[in-house]
Amino acid sequence: MALIKETNAQYYEGEQYFESTGQVSLKVTLNTDLNDYGAGTPPQNANYTVAVNTLVSPTVFTDLTLGTYSVDNNIVTIPAQAVGVDIRVKLKANALFNSYGGYEYVPLEEIINNFMMAYVGPDKLISKVKRTDVIFHAKRGLQEFSYDTLNSIRKVEITVPPNLSYPIPQDYVNYVRVGWTDDHGVFHPIKPVDLLTQYPTEVPIQDDTGLPTQDSLGENLQSSQSITVEKWKKNNDNDLTGAYQELYDDSSIYNWTWRKNALGRRYGLDPVISQTNGWYAIDRRHNKFAFSSDLANRCVILEYLSDGLAYDMDVKIPKMAEEAMYMHIAYSILAGRAGVQEFIVQRFKRDRSAQLRNAKIRLSNMKLGEMIQNMRGKSKWIKH
């Protein structure tokens, strides 16, 4: 059976029309579920609107007021309308944007249902299994695949505040890269600060003998400020990078003044240090990203990994990795079950590895034309 259930108008515009015949219940068939997000009567933050026109002005739609209609399981119940009046259910902008491109994914719930139907039953290697076990292994597989196969990467654009810190995102697992964008929108990568300084996780208050002091509960008292961090925030980045442009803007090797004062200062510098893009660190004491002082008020992009389970809209699998997920669930169930012959477990382990390798190749999105173009870009004459 066909998998696409929406018309082009429903997909691109996110709206569905009904002609009133006096009915009060309308079944909405959009791929995106209508959601009121927990409030009583349809609230302002619902992901949809319901509107009607009139026989006098058929092209003008007026949104129904809150509380005059209700939605349950994508069935809209409204007051009876005159025969011939059009009723429009339309997704709001954010819900519409999230619905685009959904065909390339399979919901995790559908993966579980398909597995129970195709791999579990009489005359099959897995004669019976609890659905909760399948759900557990499916979620674990989604987490593992998200780290290095599915590329569950999020990108957050922020402006670095004067305190030079930003809280770790709610669904953060590990960072990919961090950088700031200039006036042309060009991305400049920022390096981790680990080679230069460290953000301590504990700063105990010490007595005159150097021993940590404790509160009434016997826990070490912690200082509100770190001496190392405060020094780092106040440093002049030019002292680290070797830049000599504050006094001599014309820092050319042909400028005698610059040569006399700065010649040789940059010899042997570490490339991680000799750059002007700034630095960042993860302050585990406050669970924040910390930035160097030269990045204040800059537009920064945080690129990080999630595990694919943080939000309902994330719990989906790319179709290119669907078979790998089935093999992962089957292998995980058989490997943890007593009485299963080892050669069967090893067979499914090899199948899992093969399908995971195929998924990585497919999702790497390598295109022959792009590879040829990159290789041609490296083929250049070095001119005198």
Number of C-alpha atoms within 10 A of each C-alpha: 3 4 6 10 11 14 14 10 10 18 19 13 14 24 21 19 16 15 15 17 13 13 14 14 15 17 13 19 16 20 14 19 15 23 18 18 12 10 11 9 14 21 15 12 12 17 20 23 19 22 16 21 18 16 12 8 9 12 10 11 15 13 13 13 11 13 11 11 16 18 18 11 10 16 15 17 16 18 12 12 18 14 12 15 19 20 22 19 21 21 24 16 13 10 18 19 12 11 19 13 9 13 11 11 15 17 16 21 14 12 21 20 13 13 19 17 10 10 19 17 13 9 8 10 13 16 10 12 13 9 12 10 13 20 17 12 20 23 20 17 18 23 18 14 23 19 17 11 18 21 17 17 18 16 13 11 13 14 16 22 14 10 12 19 21 18 12 20 15 8 15 15 14 14 15 12 15 20 22 22 15 11 6 6 9 10 14 16 16 23 19 17 19 12 10 11 13 14 19 13 12 13 16 17 15 15 9 6 6 8 11 15 14 14 9 7 6 8 11 17 16 16 12 9 9 16 12 12 15 10 10 17 16 10 13 12 20 14 9 14 19 18 17 18 12 9 8 14 9 13 17 11 12 9 11 12 14 18 14 10 11 17 13 10 13 13 8 8 13 11 8 15 18 16 18 17 15 21 24 20 19 21 20 14 11 14 14 16 18 24 25 22 20 16 21 16 14 15 18 23 22 18 17 21 20 21 24 24 16 12 9 10 11 14 18 20 22 17 16 20 22 19 16 23 28 22 23 24 26 24 22 21 16 20 18 10 12 7 8 13 11 10 9 14 19 14 12 19 19 14 18 22 15 14 21 22 15 16 22 19 13 13 16 12 8 10 8 9 9 10 11 10 10 11 10 10 9 8 8 7 6 5 4 3
